[in-house]
Structures are given as structure tokens and as C-alpha cells.
């Protein structure tokens, strides 16, 4: 059974199509990255999947429950952290989690145990008695994740959890997400910070203009949609080798840098380049300082798929 499954999900606002026949399936127990340019339909999708919005047509299931607005069975099985979560700043961290537990009607003893577990998970045990108004942004986001986990959800939805954080705060949130992998919680993560997604996600889906462009692992996306580069650095000038490589069938482009001592080779066939490039370098007689295969980033893949369309 999929943790999340959408079939033909469509949402229109008058003449505006926010979601256009969207099909997505998310396996259980993964951290799933949901990517797209501004206006691609990411937040609309999350609102529908969490029961906060209504689809114009199509269907969806989350944790085995049919998605309907304000569905109690659905909400009992999910957690949700919006992009801009709200807190009662006069409460302490522990009081806020206790309040969340009571909203789910958890017994008092279970709520207390769950608060202890979650405060440790998000590394806030030492700040549990401090008022939330004195928390940093990173601490507040981690508390928000803890609140979204209070009911032991099967699926956790996060909408841009690191968008307003500095690098340290984002690192803290990402570390919290990585800890969730050991707890078999499915995480549905919407984010525009591609480096963060690349670090924690098992599978990603890219949407554009309300439609699914691709769904795959990051490694598969790298193989399918981005060119790998070879960087070569020599003791002497390597212009002659650059000219020779430029005439090779599997080389698309050779860029020359640093006084003709560093070459960046873009290839159309990485496997062939791995086999033949070292021999060509050795045959050149040049003194090689560095040879590196530079793997494409998720950002390069994203630009390849949607950036050229103008987002």
C-alpha cells in the first residue's frame, strides 16, 4: 500500500488551473521531496492531501484513508507543518506539546511520555521549560515538527520547513528529519531549497504548472537528465589536449580555465568517458595534478527539466 496516492488530482480557480490531472504515488517509510517552481501547485497539493482544501476532480488516499476535507479519520493519521506555523508564545515548549496531545485526546500519561520522546527527538529537552517566545527560528521549526508528530502519524507533511531559516537552523531541521527515517514515518517534504532535498530525500517528484514532470530517485535523475563533468588540472598548459578532446565523439564541450591549465570536459556518454579519457590524458604526456568526475546536482537537473521553460 502506498502512503500517499493521487489519481487525476485537479484543482481550478476560475480559469486558473492550479493542479492538472496530477498522478503521484509515495512509498511507505521514505522521505519524499516535492519540488517545483513558484506557482507549480505544491502548496495546493499539500492543502488537499491534508484535508484543508478541496480538489475540483480526481481522488487521493493518504495512509489508506480517502482524502476528504476535514476528515477526522484522515487527520488522525497525519501530521502537518505549514510554511508559517503559529505558536502561543507565552507557552513553554512542553506546554505546547501537551496542548497538542490533548487536542488529539491522548491520555495524560501517554501525552507526557510522548512529549519526552519528541523533545528528545528534536533536541529540545533542555529548552522544554522555556517560553516559546524566546526560541530561535530553528527551535520553533523543530518544535513545530514535534507538534506534528504528537499523534504518531503515518505520514508527515512539511511545507517549506527551512525557507525562513539560516544555514544553522536548516541543518538542525534536516538532522531531525534524518532521525525520522529510523521510525518508519513517511515524510512528504515540499521545498524550494534543492540542496536540502538532495541531502535528505530518498525519492523526489518535480511538478510544473500543476502537472507531474518526473518522479525518481536523485541518482536516477542525475543519470537521466544532467550531464556529468570531468575536471582535469595539469602542471602545464593543456590547450593541445583540449583541442584533441573537442574532436572526440563523446565530448560535447571543453572549457579551458586558469591559464589553460584546467579543463572542464562535458560528455554525452559518461561510461565511455570513464574508459577512454584516462588513456587520452596519459597519451598527452602532460603532468596531471587532479582528475575528478563532478556529479550533477539536483539543482542542475531541476533547471534542465523546468528552468528552460521559464518556471
Secondary structure as GFF3:
##gff-version 3
##sequence-region A 1 311
A	DSSP	beta_strand	4	13	.	.	.	ID=ss1
A	DSSP	beta_strand	16	26	.	.	.	ID=ss2
A	DSSP	beta_strand	31	35	.	.	.	ID=ss3
A	DSSP	alpha_helix	42	49	.	.	.	ID=ss4
A	DSSP	beta_strand	57	62	.	.	.	ID=ss5
A	DSSP	beta_strand	65	66	.	.	.	ID=ss6
A	DSSP	alpha_helix	72	75	.	.	.	ID=ss7
A	DSSP	beta_strand	78	81	.	.	.	ID=ss8
A	DSSP	alpha_helix	93	103	.	.	.	ID=ss9
A	DSSP	alpha_helix	108	121	.	.	.	ID=ss10
A	DSSP	three_ten_helix	125	127	.	.	.	ID=ss11
A	DSSP	three_ten_helix	132	134	.	.	.	ID=ss12
A	DSSP	alpha_helix	137	148	.	.	.	ID=ss13
A	DSSP	beta_strand	155	159	.	.	.	ID=ss14
A	DSSP	alpha_helix	167	180	.	.	.	ID=ss15
A	DSSP	three_ten_helix	181	183	.	.	.	ID=ss16
A	DSSP	beta_strand	186	190	.	.	.	ID=ss17
A	DSSP	alpha_helix	194	200	.	.	.	ID=ss18
A	DSSP	beta_strand	203	208	.	.	.	ID=ss19
A	DSSP	beta_strand	211	217	.	.	.	ID=ss20
A	DSSP	alpha_helix	218	225	.	.	.	ID=ss21
A	DSSP	beta_strand	229	234	.	.	.	ID=ss22
A	DSSP	alpha_helix	239	246	.	.	.	ID=ss23
A	DSSP	beta_strand	251	257	.	.	.	ID=ss24
A	DSSP	beta_strand	262	267	.	.	.	ID=ss25
A	DSSP	alpha_helix	270	284	.	.	.	ID=ss26
A	DSSP	beta_strand	288	294	.	.	.	ID=ss27
A	DSSP	alpha_helix	298	305	.	.	.	ID=ss28
A	DSSP	three_ten_helix	307	309	.	.	.	ID=ss29
###
